[in-house]
């Protein structure tokens, strides 16, 4: 699981757990108490990248089930294209 510098870890985990496939979906942030729209797409060999919310960025490896996430790194702020 990787999260951008503007993304809390609890929110990133919710994005990955709530993932149902490419496109837009809501995810809840326990930090702000709000739901945010995240737009997700699959790139490469099952890597899912989701952006949206309040400048949020989440990356995780798609498992056999869409909601199953496996770690791919620690922090992606330096790799995020702005």
HELIX and SHEET records of a PDB file:
HELIX    1   1 UNK A    9  UNK A   18  1                                  10    
HELIX    2   2 UNK A   77  UNK A   79  5                                   3    
SHEET    1   A 5 UNK A   2  UNK A   3  0                                        
SHEET    2   A 5 UNK A  56  UNK A  62 -1                                        
SHEET    3   A 5 UNK A  47  UNK A  52 -1                                        
SHEET    4   A 5 UNK A  34  UNK A  43 -1                                        
SHEET    5   A 5 UNK A  23  UNK A  29 -1                                        
SHEET    1   B 3 UNK A   2  UNK A   3  0                                        
SHEET    2   B 3 UNK A  56  UNK A  62 -1                                        
SHEET    3   B 3 UNK A  69  UNK A  70 -1                                        
END                                                                             
